[in-house]
Amino acid sequence: MTEQTDDKAVDSDLLRRLYQFIRPYRWYVLLGIVLTLTAAFLGTIRPKLTQLAIDEYIRNRDFQGLLWIIALLVAALVGEFIVLVANTYLTRWFGQGTLYNMRNVVFEKIQSLHVQFFDNNPIGKLITRTTSDIEALSDLLSDGVVNIIGDMFRLFFILYFMFSMSWELSLVAISVLPLLFYATFWFKAKVRVSFLNVRDQISRLNSFVEEHINGMSVVQLFNKEEREREKYKAINNAHKEAYLDTIFYFAIFWPAVEIIASLAMALVIWYGGGRALMGEVTFGILVAFVQYVRDFFRPIRGLSQKFNTLQSALASSERIFNILDTENEITDPESPKQITDPEGHIIFDDVWFSYNEGETVLKDVSFEAKPGETIAIVGATGAGKSTIINLLMRFYDINEGKITLDGIDVRDLRLQELRTNFALVLQDNQLFSGTVMQNITLGNPDISKEHVKKVAQEIEADRFINKLPGNYNFELNERGKSLSMGQRQLICFIRAMVYDPNILVLDEATSSVDSETEDVVNEACNRMMKGRTSIVIAHRLSTIQGADKILVMHKGEIRETGTHQQLVEKEDGIYRKLYELQYKDEFLPASKSA
């Protein structure tokens, strides 16, 4: 009992929240309801007109009156057709408008969420939420709600005409309703769980397919097609089984409704036929009742079908609202401060951080990057180098300590203001579908084409761009896969440079380019880093030898700090060991000669 009450509370809450998206179209919804009621009345008056035609005009051989009734029947049919056409278009129109608004809201919410949310949620799952789950609401929002009301009033009109003709036959006809109600409530309890399971399996399918399409080269390289195919078959089979559960309940419910409808028809013919033979019921009423009983179960079947749509929509909306209800852990401060004179002065003060509780990633990290300084960070994989960048740009919040930018705690700055100070070039370059120019400017109208070309010339990226069909208007595929890795990285460098940031952040930015391109990019980066604070993460020590300060990290701690020359001269130092490993042949002779 409590579970049923909870389900009703959840359903009503979901419907109330869905109404907020329909609300801008509420007057069109009202018009749709009026049109639906009109169609319901016109559809249910025909058996009554048939009864009048038989009992009043055919029985009395009144040909003139019969023509009048036929004219009314034709008018009712034409009127119902026109009203249904108008209503279908109207409901589909405001339904699609509602889905349009919902997609925008969900996508906006996803864009605003903190980075850790995406660490914990597969991409395929989020794709399902913004596509399949919202599309599952289409039938409900387009015509489901309005037609549910229409079907209910159609039942009301049918019952009205039936009772107005014979209350006895009406009671006989509806005597089967308890059976129908029992079947409907049983179906409701079973199919809701099935729909939830189906949506879960669709998410798993999408996640698996998206992940393996992106990693197809790895799968093929290691000859894992057969193994991954078996994994996909297992997930696909779970999806099939979930759908078969739903089909099983449909397979029981629909024939049950048909049998109950046939039972009602048989009872009407049996009881009504007997009454007609005794002269207590006219033949016209019996014919009308046969039509009404047939029509009575059509809206009931329609209601049960709309109920199925409702259950599917509620299952999808529950997942959509779970996304919308996700609290953003990284938010703007209530009373934000502003940087009046941006200089790019960064201070990490006793910073501690962990992605997961009990797994400390950074331990007591402290350093200072003065305006215009270049800070290089080196260390083994997992030492915490990229984490420093994530914390600096506040993709995550620290557990302890303080990070300041130009004397202001980064948590006291609006996220937009904080991040406009940075340009970031990562090892994994991120390009989008669109032209080369659009990928560089990201739609910023303040960045001119001339400025983009000038920057491209500085790092000699214009050589390959000018060879592309359409040059800067060349359309890139998803993630820029029509370009080489080095070419994609060069576009990311141009993007960083045209935004002219106060702070430049390079995270293994040259690891994907060849040696010749790296020399060009390094020269351009050196020009760009002049006069601005720069933070460079690199494994190739040759790229950071000119840094003002090098931080050597090990297991989340800064173990060494100094210039390149200071660190290589440090006996048994971590940096010296790294340098020896990379440049052993050059380092040893230099040490001996020194």
N, C-alpha and C positions, 0 to 999 in steps of 0.2 A: 504493500500500500504506500509506504513511504517512497519507494523507488518510483512508482507511477506518479506520485505527487511531484517529486523532484524533476521527472522528465517533463511534466506539464509546465513547471516553473521555468525550466531551461528553454523549452519550445516557445513559450510566450515571451521570454526575454529576447530570444533570437529574432522572433517576428517583430518585436518592438524596435529592435535595433535596425532590422532591415527596412522598417518603415521610414527611418530617418533618411535613407537613400531615395525612397520613393516620394518623399514629402514635396520636393520641388515640382512634382508632376501631379499633385493631389487633385487639382481641378480636372485634369485630363482623366485621371482615374475615376473621378465622380461621373464624368461624361460617359466613360466606358461602361460604368455600372448601369447608367440610365439606358444606354443602347442595349446592353445585355438583358435588362429587364423587359425592354420592348420586344426583343427577339424571343424571350421566354414566353411572353404572353401570346405573341403571334403564332408561336409553334404549338402552344397547348390549346388554342381555340379551335383548331381544325377538327378534332374529333367531336367537339360540341356542335359544330356546324354540320358535320356528317350525321349526327343524331337528329338534328332538326330537319335535315333534308329527307331522311328516311321516314321519320314519324309524322312530319307535318306536310310534306309536299309529295313524296313518292307514294305514300300510303293513300293520300287524298287525290292523287293524279293531278296535282297543281304544277303544270309545266312552267308557267310564268314564275312562280315562287322558287321552283328548282333552279331556274336560270339565275335568279338573284343570289341564291346560296352558292352556286358555282362561281359566280363573279366574286363573292366575298372570299371564297376559298383561294381563288387565283390571286386576289389582292393581298391576302395574308401571306401566301407563298412568296410573291414578289417583294412585299415589304420586309419579310424576314430575311430574304436574300440580300437586299440593299443594306439593311441594318447590320447583318453579319459581316459583310464586306468592309463597311466603315469601321465597325468595332474591331475587326481583326487588324486592320492597318493601324488604328489608333493605339491599341494595346501593345502591338509589336514596337511601335515608335517610342512610346514612353518607357517600355521595357529595355530597349537597347540604350536609351539615354541614361537610364539608371545604371546599367552595367558599365557604360562608359565612365560615369562618375565614380563607380566603385573601383574600377581598375586603376583610375588615377589616384584615388585615395590609398589603395594598397601599395602601389608602386612608390608613391611619395613616402609612405611609412617605411617601406623596406630601405629606401635610400637614406632615411634619417637614422636607422638603427646602428648601434655600435659594431665595431669590427668583430668582436668576440661572438656576436650573434651569428655571423656568417661562418665562424669557425665551427660552431656547434650544429648548424643546420645545412644539410646537403643542398646543392644548387637545384637539383631536380625537384626537391620538395618545394622550394620557393617558386619554381617555374609552374608547378602544379597549382599552387595557391593563386597565382596571378592569371592563369589561363583556364585549366580544366575546372577548378573549383568555382570560379566566377561564372564560367559558361554553364555549369550545372544549375545556376540560378536563373538562367535565361527563360526557361518555360514557366517557372513560377512568377517571375516579375513581368514577363511579357503578357501572359494571358491567364496564368494560374489563379491569381487572387480574384480577378474580375469574374472569371468563369466559374469559380467556386460559388461566388455569390449568385451568379446567374443560374447555376444548376439548382441551388437551394430554392430560389424563387420559382424555378420551373416545377419543382416538386410541389411547392405551395399552390401554384395555379392548377396543377393536375389534381391535387387533393380537393381543392375548392370545387372544381367542375364535377369530380366524381361524387362528392358528398351532396352536391346540389341536385344530382340526378337520382342517386340511390345510396343512402347511408349503409344499408345492409350489404350491398355488393362491395362498397368501399371497405368495410370492416373485413370482409372475406379476402379482398385483394391485399390488404396490409397485414393480414394475420401472420405472414411469413417473415415480417421485419425482425422479430427477435433472433431468428436464425441468421439473418443478414448482419445484424449488429454484432453478434458473437463472432462471426467469421471475420468481420472488419477489424475488431479489436485484437483478435488473435494475430491477424496479418500485420497490424501496426506494430505489435510488440516484437515480432520476428524480423520484419524487413528493416527496421531502423538500425539494428545491429549489423545487418548484412550490408546496408549502404555505407555505414562507417568503415567496415572492413574493406569494401571495394575501393573507397577513396584512399585508404592507407596503402593498398597494393598498387594503385596507380602512381602514388608518390614514389614507391620503391622502384617501380619500372622506370619512371622518368629519371630518377637519380642514377640508376645503374647505366642506362643508355647514355645519358649526358657524360658521365664519368668515363665510360669506355670509348666513346667517340673522340673525346679529347685525348685519351691515352692510347689510341689505336696503334700508333707506331711502336709503342713499347710492347703491346700485346703481340703484334706480328713479329717483332724482332726476336722475342723469346719463345715464339711458337706456342703461345698459350691460347690460341683460338678455341681449341676443343674444350679446354677447362673452363674458359669464360662462357662458352656456349652452354655448357652444362649448368653453370651458375644462373645464366639468363633463363634457361628452361625451368629451373626450380622457382625463380621469382615469377616467371610467366605462369607457371602452373598454379602458384598460390593465388595469383590474380584470377585465373580461370575458376578455381575452386570457390573463391569468394563470390564471383558472379553466378556460379551454378547454385550457390545457396540462395541467392536472390531469385533466380529463375525457378527454383524448386517451390518457393512460397507463392510466386506468381502462378505457377502451374496448378497449385491447389486452389488458390483464391478465385481466379477467373472462372474455371468450370463450376466452382461452388456457387458463384453469383448467377451463372447461367441456369443452373439446376433450380435454384431458389426462384428465379424469374419464371421458369417454365412451370414450377409448382403453383405459383400465384396465378398464372394464366389458366392452368387446368382447373383450379378451384373456382375461378370466375366463370369459366365455361360450364362446369358442372352445376354450380349453384345458380348462376344466372340463367343457364339453359332451362333448368327445372322451373324457375320462376317465370320464364318467358312462356313455357308450355302451359302454365297455369294462368297466364294472362296478367300476372302481377308486375311484370317488367316488359317494356316494349322491346321490339327487335332492334330499334335504333339505339336504345340505351345499351343493350348487350353488345352491339357492334362498337359503340363508342368506348365501352369499358375494355373490350379487347384491345383497342388502340391505346387507351390510357395506361393499361397495365404494361403493355410493351414499351410505351414512352416513359413510364414511371421508372423502369429499371435502367434506362439509358443514362439519365443524369446521375443515378446511383453508381453505375459503372464509371461514369465520368468523374464523379466525386472521389471514388476509390482510386482512379488513375491520377487525379490531381493530388490525392493524398500521397500516392507514391512519389509524385514529383516533389511534393512538400517535404517528404522525408529525405529524399536525396538532396534537396536544397538546404535543409536544416543541417544535414551532415556536412555539406560543403561550407555553409556559412559559419558553422562552429569552428572550423579550421581557419577560415578567413579572419574571424574575430579574434582567434588566438594570436594571429600575427598582429592585428591592430591593437590588441591589448598588451603586447609585449612592451615592457618598460625599457626605455632607452637609458642605459647606464651612464652614457656620456652625454650630458646636457649642458646648455648654456647656464651660467650663473644667474641668480635672481637680480643681482646688482653688478653688472659687468663693468670692468674697468677698460680704459682705452690707452693704447700706446701713443703718446703725443709725438714722440720723436724716434721713429724706428731706427735702430742701429744694428740689431742682430746680436745682442749680447746675451749669451746663454749660460746659465749656471745650474748644474745638478748638485743638490745638497743632501747627502746621506740618503740616497734613493734606494728603497727596497721594493721589489715587485715579484709577483708570481701570477702566472696565468691560471693555475689551479691551486686550490688551498693545499698547503703543505709542500708544494714544489717550488721553492724559491728560485727565481731566474736571475734576478739582480740583487746583489748584497752590498749595501753601504757604498753605492757608487757616487762619487763626487768628482766634478771637474768643472772647468770654466773655459768657455770659448769667447774671447774678447771680440769686439767688432772688427771685422776684416780678417780674422785669423782663420787658418785652415787646420781643422782637427781631423786626424786620421784615426780610425779604430780598426785594430787587427786582432786576430785570435782564432782559435779553432772553431769549427762548426758547433753551434749550440752554446757558445760562450756568452751570448747575450748582446751581440753587436746590433742586430736589427731591432731588438727590443728597445734599445735606447732611442732609436728613431721613432718607433711606434709611440713611445711615451712622450717624446718631445712634441709630436704633432697631436697628441692626446687622442690617439686611436684607442688607448687604454688609459685608465687612471692608476696612479701609483698607490702602493699600500702604505708606505711611510716615506717621509722626507719631503723634498720640495724641488720643483723645477721652475725656474723663472726665465722669462724672456724680456729683456730690457727692464729688469727690476720688478716685473709683475708676474705673480704666480700664474702659470698657464691655465689653471682652473678658474681664475678670475677673469679670463678673457672669453669673449664670444668665440665659438668655434670657427666661424667664418673669418673673423679678424685674425685669429691665431694662424690659421692655415694659409691665409693670403701672403704671409711672410715667407713661405717656403715654396721651393720648386723641388720636385722629387723625381729622380730617375732610378728605377729599380732594375735588378737583374732580369726579372720577368717583365718584359715590356708589355704594356697594355694599350692596344689599339682597338678602334671601334669600326663598325661598318660605316662607310662614308668616304669622302674624298680625303686626299692627303692634307689639303688645306684645313678641312674641318677637324681632322685629328690633331693638327698642330695648334690651332686657335681655340678648339673646343667651343666654337660658337661665340667667342668674345669679339664683339664688333669694334672694340677699341684697338685691336691688333690689325694693322694694315698688311696687305699682301706684299707691299714693298719691304716692310720690316722683316717679314718671314723670309723673303728671298735673300735679304742681306745676311741674316743669321745663317741661312743654309749655305751661302757662299763662304762664310767664315770657317765653317767646319767641313767645307767641300762636299756637303751632302747634295748640293745642287747637281753634281755630275750624274748621279743615278736618277734623281727626280726628273731632270730634263729629258731623260731617255724613256720615261714612262709615257704611255699613250695618254695625252691630255695633261701631262706634267703635274701641276699641283691639283688639277681636277680629276686625277686618276682615282677611280673608285676602288677602295680596298675591300677585300672579303672580310668575313668574320675574323677578328683578332689579327687582321693584317696578314693572313697566311699566304697571300699572293706575293709577298716580299720575303727576302731572306731575313735571317735573324739579325744580321748586322744592319741591314737597311731599316728594319723596324726600330732598332735601338737608336739609329741616327735621327729618326723622326721624333723619338722621345726626347733626345737631346735638344733638338730645335724647339720643341714644345716648352721645355724647361727654360730655355734661353729667352724666348720671345716674351715670356711673362715677367722677365726682369725682377727676380725675387730679391729680398733682403738676405735670405739664407738659402744656400744651395746644398742639397742632400743627394749624395751619390752612393747607392748601395750596390756594390759589385757592378757598376754601370757599364764597364768596358769588358766584362767577362765574355760577352756574346759577340764581340767584333774581332776581326783578324788583326794581326800585328800591325799591318800597314794602316788600317783604319783606326786602330787604337792610338797610333802616334798622332794622327790628325786630330782625333777627338781630344786626346790629352792636351795638345797644344791649345785647342779652342777652349777647353775647360780651364786651363791655366789663365787664359785671358779673362774668362768669365768670372773666375774666383777672385780676381783682383778687386779689392775694395768691398768685398762682401764676405760675410761669415760662411764658411763651407765645412760640411761634415762629410768625410769620405770613408766608406767601408770598402776594404779591398783585401783580396788574397794575394794579388800580384803586388809585391812590395815596391816594385819599380815605379808604380803609379803614385806613391805617397812619400817618396823620399824628400820632396820639397815641402812637406807639411810643417807648419809652425810647431805642432805638438802631435805626438803619436801616443794613443792609449792602447796598451796591450792588455787584453781581457783573457781571463781564464776562469771557467766555471762561475761566471756571473760576477766576478770581482775584477777591478782594475789592479793588475799586478805591477805594471811598469808604466812610467810616463816620461816623455822626453822627446828630443829631436831624433831624427834618423841616426846622426853621427853619435849622439850620446848613447843611444840604445845598442848600437852594434859594438860599441867599445865596452859594454858592460859584460864582464865575465859571467858565464853560466846564466845569462839572461834569456828569457823566453823569446824575445824579439831576435836576439843574435842567433839563436838556434833556428828560428824560422828563416832568417836570412841565409844562414849557412846551407840549409836544405835547398833553397831556391837558387843560390848563386855560389855554390861551394867552390867551383873552379876559380871564380873571380875573387871571392872573399879571402881565401887563404893566402894567396900571394900578396894581396893588399895588406893583410895583417902583418905578414913577415917583413915587408918593405917598410911598414910603419915602425 
